[in-house]
Amino acid sequence: MCCIFMALLLLGPRLSGLIWWIAEPGRWDEAFSSFVWPTLGLIVTPWTTIMYVVVEPNSVNGFEWFWLVLAAFADIASDSGGYLNRQQAPGYPYTGAG
């Protein structure tokens, strides 16, 4: 059950971004000039890429930067959360204090 939940968290934004890209390619073409940047974005920083597609058609200015920074923090948190809880994984050789 835990593995299914973790797979959903890992694939959630990436899969939803890919489905959105397939369903509404015009919006993604408006935000990005080539397919390379959204592809890399969905692989590396999916939350930030999705938020960029949301705010870009009006050009990014003002309060929209807040949403991009918040999405970047979500990407950082989702990528670094597993390292901090590594001692809870059975069989992981943890040698730190705590």
Contacts in CASP RR format, 6 or more apart in sequence:
PFRMAT RR
TARGET T0000
AUTHOR 0000-0000-0000
METHOD contacts of the structure
MODEL  1
MCCIFMALLLLGPRLSGLIWWIAEPGRWDEAFSSFVWPTLGLIVTPWTTI
MYVVVEPNSVNGFEWFWLVLAAFADIASDSGGYLNRQQAPGYPYTGAG
9 78 0 8 1.000
12 46 0 8 1.000
13 42 0 8 1.000
13 46 0 8 1.000
13 47 0 8 1.000
13 50 0 8 1.000
14 42 0 8 1.000
14 43 0 8 1.000
14 46 0 8 1.000
16 50 0 8 1.000
17 42 0 8 1.000
17 46 0 8 1.000
17 49 0 8 1.000
17 50 0 8 1.000
18 42 0 8 1.000
20 28 0 8 1.000
20 50 0 8 1.000
20 53 0 8 1.000
21 28 0 8 1.000
21 38 0 8 1.000
21 42 0 8 1.000
27 53 0 8 1.000
27 57 0 8 1.000
28 38 0 8 1.000
28 53 0 8 1.000
30 56 0 8 1.000
30 57 0 8 1.000
31 38 0 8 1.000
31 52 0 8 1.000
31 53 0 8 1.000
31 56 0 8 1.000
31 57 0 8 1.000
32 38 0 8 1.000
38 49 0 8 1.000
38 53 0 8 1.000
41 48 0 8 1.000
41 49 0 8 1.000
42 49 0 8 1.000
44 75 0 8 1.000
45 71 0 8 1.000
45 72 0 8 1.000
45 75 0 8 1.000
46 75 0 8 1.000
47 71 0 8 1.000
47 72 0 8 1.000
47 74 0 8 1.000
47 75 0 8 1.000
47 78 0 8 1.000
48 68 0 8 1.000
48 71 0 8 1.000
48 72 0 8 1.000
48 74 0 8 1.000
48 75 0 8 1.000
50 71 0 8 1.000
51 67 0 8 1.000
51 68 0 8 1.000
51 70 0 8 1.000
51 71 0 8 1.000
52 60 0 8 1.000
52 68 0 8 1.000
52 71 0 8 1.000
54 67 0 8 1.000
55 64 0 8 1.000
55 67 0 8 1.000
55 68 0 8 1.000
58 64 0 8 1.000
60 68 0 8 1.000
86 92 0 8 1.000
86 94 0 8 1.000
87 94 0 8 1.000
87 96 0 8 1.000
87 98 0 8 1.000
END
